[in-house]
Amino acid sequence: MMKRVALVLGWVILAMAAGLIMLGILSLPPGELMFALPFVFLIPGFVLGLIGVVLLWLGRHSSVRLPSEGEEQ
């Protein structure tokens, strides 16, 4: 159950991170960077992306192995 929660939460957080990174890229002005608006989107996007990857990794590589419903103990 917790593995599934970690996987779903990881994918949701990665989707939010992708949206923030895309907003940061789209808000870059042509030429030189004159204001900090892109970093308001890029830095949280990268942090959320890292958290999402960690959650996906924990959801897939959990040390607790539960028997499937078809297997007998």
C-alpha positions, -999 to 999 in steps of 0.1 A, spaced: 0 0 0 28 25 9 47 16 -22 17 25 -43 12 58 -24 49 66 -29 47 59 -67 15 79 -72 28 108 -51 62 107 -70 45 109 -104 22 138 -93 52 157 -79 72 150 -111 43 164 -131 42 196 -110 80 199 -113 78 196 -151 52 223 -151 73 247 -130 104 240 -151 84 247 -183 71 280 -168 106 289 -159 119 282 -194 90 301 -210 96 332 -187 132 336 -197 135 369 -215 154 371 -248 190 383 -244 203 388 -209 186 377 -177 173 410 -162 150 397 -134 147 367 -111 112 355 -122 126 324 -140 144 313 -109 112 315 -89 99 287 -111 131 268 -119 145 263 -84 113 249 -69 109 228 -101 143 212 -97 137 206 -59 103 190 -66 118 169 -93 144 156 -70 118 148 -43 97 130 -70 126 109 -82 134 99 -46 97 89 -40 97 69 -72 129 52 -63 116 43 -28 83 31 -42 101 7 -66 129 -5 -44 113 -10 -11 129 -36 11 96 -49 23 83 -77 0 47 -85 3 34 -118 -10 11 -115 -40 -25 -126 -36 -19 -158 -57 11 -171 -38 9 -193 -8 32 -188 22 
